[in-house]
Amino acid sequence: MPPRPCELCHEARAILKRPKTGQQICKECFFRVFETEVHNTITDAKLFKPGDRVAIGASGGKDSTVLAHCMKVLNDRYNYGLELFLLSIDEGITGYRDDSLEASFTSHPQMLWRLTLGRS
């Protein structure tokens, strides 16, 4: 059976089925649809205004990394005028989150604020 084409662009091969719609779509269309839905939510709910400083909680995991990336892309694409920062909390417990904190620093080092708790 040949690979199914994307139900949106009809050109690329579909690689996933969206649970929300049941559509089988390609990677590029998934990114476009996802980013459009996030943008529509931001604008419909009037979540931000130009000049707002927005801190994004950054654990170094996939969820916060995707959120930070998406917000940066949309801020640049739609000129929201936001000042974006990643905020990562170091609880001061040696070995507890060292790897995830390091991942936060390497994903978007220009955006990161580091808050350290419990270290003297």
C-alpha positions, 0 to 999 in steps of 0.5 A: 500500500503506498504512503498516504498523502497529507490531507492538507497540502496533498503533496508530502507524505502524511506522518501523523494523525491528529487526534483533534480532527482525525486528519492525516498530515505531514510534518510541515502542515502539523507545525503550521496548524499547531502554530496557527492554533496557538496564535489564534488562542493568543490573539482571541484571548488577548493574552498579551500586549506589545511591550509585555515581559513574559517569563516562560517556565523552563524545566529543560523538558520537551513541553517547556522547550516546545513552548519557548520555541513556539513563543519565540517563533510566533513573537517574531512572525507576528510582531507581538512585541513581547520580551520573552524570558525563560525562567528556570529554578535551581532548588539547590539540591545537588544532582536533582535537576542538574541535567534539565537545568543544563538543557534549559541553558543550552536551548535558548541561552539568550532568553534564560533567567536562572533563579537559584534557591537554597544555595548559600 
